[in-house]
């Protein structure tokens, strides 16, 4: 008789899968690469390093987003909420592949701290999910709102001549805004201001570390 996995067993299995994914090259994205056919003009070495740093932040952010949604899905009580979270996680996987491909084009590499962020973000996702499905969806909404804001900031920093990076970030922003709207439509509860502030503080730490390492 096959033993039913406990919640802890499932969590450890999911973390193991996530760490393996974070450490390995991303698979080909499930949908078209937004930068395909876009211009990529010559740039200075300083510009290349800066753009690569921004893309590295986004790559790490996608690892963290997948972990959040996997953690939330693990403890979701309603099947349709779990399905929503897992679908969002799959789309973040597409974003991860886009960012990794762009880093390769820029002769750079993903952050070395990605696996650590997966573990930490998975734990945060579980905590958010245990608060209840409405709060969990509210966490999705706020996460996506903050991600869309930082993508807008990155777009403002990337030169118009780098149409490849801009196309990727613009499509990612559109997808994140859609995820947030879907979470609100599904009944997401607005989070308290102190939780939003804590989320911003954690995101700032991730950005600083991923840009440099």
C-alpha positions in Angstrom: 0.0 0.0 0.0 1.4 3.4 -1.0 2.1 5.7 1.9 0.3 9.0 1.7 2.7 11.9 1.9 2.3 14.3 4.9 2.3 18.0 4.4 5.9 18.1 5.6 6.9 15.4 3.1 5.1 17.3 0.3 6.8 20.6 1.3 10.3 19.0 1.4 9.7 17.4 -2.0 8.5 20.7 -3.5 11.5 22.5 -2.1 13.8 19.9 -3.5 12.3 20.2 -6.9 12.5 24.0 -6.7 16.1 24.0 -5.7 16.9 21.7 -8.6 15.1 24.1 -11.0 16.8 27.1 -9.5 20.3 25.6 -9.9 19.7 24.2 -13.5 19.3 26.1 -16.7 15.7 27.1 -17.4 13.8 25.2 -20.0 12.5 26.8 -23.2 9.7 29.1 -22.3 6.2 27.8 -23.0 5.3 30.9 -25.0 7.2 33.0 -27.5 10.3 34.9 -26.4 9.2 38.6 -26.4 12.7 39.8 -27.6 12.6 37.7 -30.8 13.3 40.0 -33.7 13.9 43.1 -31.5 16.9 45.4 -32.0 19.9 45.2 -29.7 22.3 48.2 -30.4 25.9 48.4 -29.3 26.4 49.6 -25.7 29.2 50.5 -23.3 30.5 48.0 -20.8 29.0 50.0 -18.0 25.6 49.8 -19.7 25.9 46.1 -20.3 26.7 45.4 -16.6 23.8 47.6 -15.4 21.3 46.0 -17.7 22.6 42.5 -16.8 22.2 43.5 -13.1 18.6 44.5 -13.6 17.9 41.2 -15.5 19.5 39.3 -12.8 17.2 40.9 -10.2 14.2 39.9 -12.4 15.5 36.4 -12.8 15.9 36.0 -9.0 12.5 37.6 -8.5 10.9 34.9 -10.7 12.5 32.2 -8.7 11.1 33.8 -5.6 7.7 34.2 -7.2 7.5 30.5 -8.1 8.5 29.5 -4.6 5.8 31.8 -3.1 3.1 30.3 -5.3 4.2 26.8 -4.7 4.1 27.3 -1.0 0.7 28.9 -1.1 -0.6 26.2 -3.4 0.6 23.5 -1.0 -1.7 24.7 1.8 -4.6 26.1 -0.3 -7.9 24.7 0.8 -9.9 25.2 -2.4 -9.0 23.4 -5.6 -9.7 26.4 -7.9 -7.4 28.6 -5.7 -4.6 26.0 -5.9 -5.1 25.7 -9.7 -4.8 29.5 -10.0 -1.6 29.6 -8.0 0.0 26.8 -9.9 -0.9 28.4 -13.3 0.7 31.7 -12.1 3.8 29.8 -11.0 4.0 28.2 -14.5 3.9 31.6 -16.1 6.6 32.8 -13.8 8.6 29.9 -15.1 8.3 31.3 -18.6 9.5 34.7 -17.3 12.5 32.9 -15.7 13.4 31.4 -19.0 13.2 34.8 -20.8 15.4 36.5 -18.2 18.0 33.7 -18.3 18.1 33.8 -22.1 18.6 37.6 -22.0 21.4 37.2 -19.5 23.1 34.7 -21.8 22.8 37.2 -24.7 24.4 39.8 -22.4 27.3 37.5 -21.6 26.3 37.3 -18.0 24.8 34.8 -15.6 22.0 34.4 -13.0 22.5 35.3 -9.3 24.2 32.8 -7.1 21.7 33.4 -4.3 18.7 32.2 -6.3 18.4 28.9 -4.4 18.4 30.6 -1.0 15.6 32.9 -2.1 13.6 29.9 -3.3 13.7 28.3 0.2 12.9 31.5 2.0 10.1 32.5 -0.4 8.6 29.0 -0.2 8.3 29.4 3.6 6.7 32.8 3.3 4.2 31.3 0.8 3.2 28.6 3.2 2.7 31.2 6.0 0.6 33.3 3.6 -1.4 30.3 2.5 -2.1 29.2 6.1 -3.7 32.6 6.8 -6.6 31.5 4.5 -7.3 31.6 0.8 -8.6 35.2 0.7 -5.5 36.5 2.4 -3.3 34.2 0.2 -4.9 35.8 -2.9 -4.4 39.2 -1.4 -0.7 38.3 -1.0 -0.6 37.4 -4.7 -2.2 40.7 -5.6 0.2 42.8 -3.5 3.2 40.8 -4.7 2.3 41.4 -8.3 1.6 45.0 -7.7 5.1 45.5 -6.3 6.7 43.5 -9.0 4.9 45.6 -11.7 6.2 48.7 -10.0 9.8 47.6 -10.0 9.5 46.4 -13.6 8.3 49.9 -14.5 11.4 51.3 -12.7 13.7 49.0 -14.6 12.1 50.0 -17.9 12.8 53.6 -17.1 16.5 52.7 -16.6 17.0 50.6 -19.7 18.0 52.6 -22.8 15.5 52.8 -25.7 18.2 51.2 -27.9 17.9 48.0 -25.9 14.6 46.9 -27.4 15.2 43.2 -26.5 15.4 43.8 -22.7 12.5 46.3 -22.9 10.3 43.8 -24.7 10.9 41.2 -22.1 10.2 43.5 -19.2 7.1 45.0 -20.8 5.5 41.6 -21.4 6.4 40.5 -17.8 4.8 43.6 -16.4 1.6 42.9 -18.4 1.5 39.3 -17.1 2.1 40.4 -13.5 -0.7 43.0 -13.7 -3.0 40.3 -15.0 -2.1 37.9 -12.2 -2.9 40.6 -9.7 -6.2 41.4 -11.3 -7.1 37.7 -11.3 -6.3 37.4 -7.6 -8.5 40.4 -6.8 -11.4 39.0 -9.0 -11.1 35.7 -7.1 -11.7 37.4 -3.8 -8.3 38.5 -2.6 -8.3 40.5 0.7 -6.3 43.7 0.7 -3.3 43.3 3.1 -2.6 45.6 6.1 -0.1 48.4 5.4 2.5 46.9 7.8 2.5 43.7 5.8 3.0 45.6 2.5 5.9 47.5 4.0 7.5 44.3 5.2 7.2 42.8 1.7 8.9 45.9 0.2 11.7 45.6 2.7 12.3 41.9 1.8 12.2 42.7 -1.9 14.7 45.5 -1.5 17.1 43.1 0.2 16.7 40.7 -2.7 17.3 43.4 -5.3 20.5 44.5 -3.7 21.9 41.0 -3.4 20.8 39.8 -6.8 22.2 42.9 -8.7 25.7 42.4 -7.3 25.9 38.6 -7.0 
